[in-house]
């Protein structure tokens, strides 16, 4: 079940597109549901590589941009028409969105005599 916030925005973004590994630069690509690369994202990821960022960093940016692209789909805004207000709302949404649960961490405490 997909909950919505007070403004009617889903607390979980719909599945749309994906990040794929690619051979060579930029190591990762963002593709839409039609399996075509999202060119503006590809150009940005290539720019990251030319500035010396590693593959892991490029991957992180690719996933962040996938989330942003999904957000734009929810608010029905073309990427080249996004506003600062859209970005602000996205950042606020991120702080309230459901986060996937990570595995529980085990803390080991060695206590000696006091």
ChimeraX attribute file (.defattr): number of C-alpha atoms within 10 A of each C-alpha:
attribute: neighborCount
match mode: 1-to-1
recipient: residues
	/A:1	4
	/A:2	9
	/A:3	11
	/A:4	12
	/A:5	12
	/A:6	7
	/A:7	6
	/A:8	8
	/A:9	15
	/A:10	17
	/A:11	16
	/A:12	18
	/A:13	17
	/A:14	13
	/A:15	10
	/A:16	15
	/A:17	19
	/A:18	17
	/A:19	18
	/A:20	15
	/A:21	12
	/A:22	10
	/A:23	8
	/A:24	7
	/A:25	16
	/A:26	22
	/A:27	19
	/A:28	23
	/A:29	26
	/A:30	24
	/A:31	19
	/A:32	15
	/A:33	10
	/A:34	8
	/A:35	11
	/A:36	11
	/A:37	17
	/A:38	15
	/A:39	12
	/A:40	12
	/A:41	18
	/A:42	19
	/A:43	12
	/A:44	16
	/A:45	25
	/A:46	18
	/A:47	15
	/A:48	18
	/A:49	16
	/A:50	12
	/A:51	8
	/A:52	9
	/A:53	14
	/A:54	13
	/A:55	17
	/A:56	11
	/A:57	13
	/A:58	22
	/A:59	20
	/A:60	13
	/A:61	17
	/A:62	23
	/A:63	17
	/A:64	13
	/A:65	17
	/A:66	23
	/A:67	20
	/A:68	18
	/A:69	21
	/A:70	20
	/A:71	24
	/A:72	18
	/A:73	15
	/A:74	13
	/A:75	12
	/A:76	10
	/A:77	14
	/A:78	10
	/A:79	13
	/A:80	7
	/A:81	8
	/A:82	13
	/A:83	11
	/A:84	8
	/A:85	9
	/A:86	15
	/A:87	14
	/A:88	11
	/A:89	13
	/A:90	18
	/A:91	13
	/A:92	11
	/A:93	17
	/A:94	15
	/A:95	10
	/A:96	11
	/A:97	16
	/A:98	13
	/A:99	10
	/A:100	6
	/A:101	6
	/A:102	6
	/A:103	6
	/A:104	6
	/A:105	6
	/A:106	6
	/A:107	6
	/A:108	6
	/A:109	6
	/A:110	5
	/A:111	6
	/A:112	5
	/A:113	3
	/A:114	3
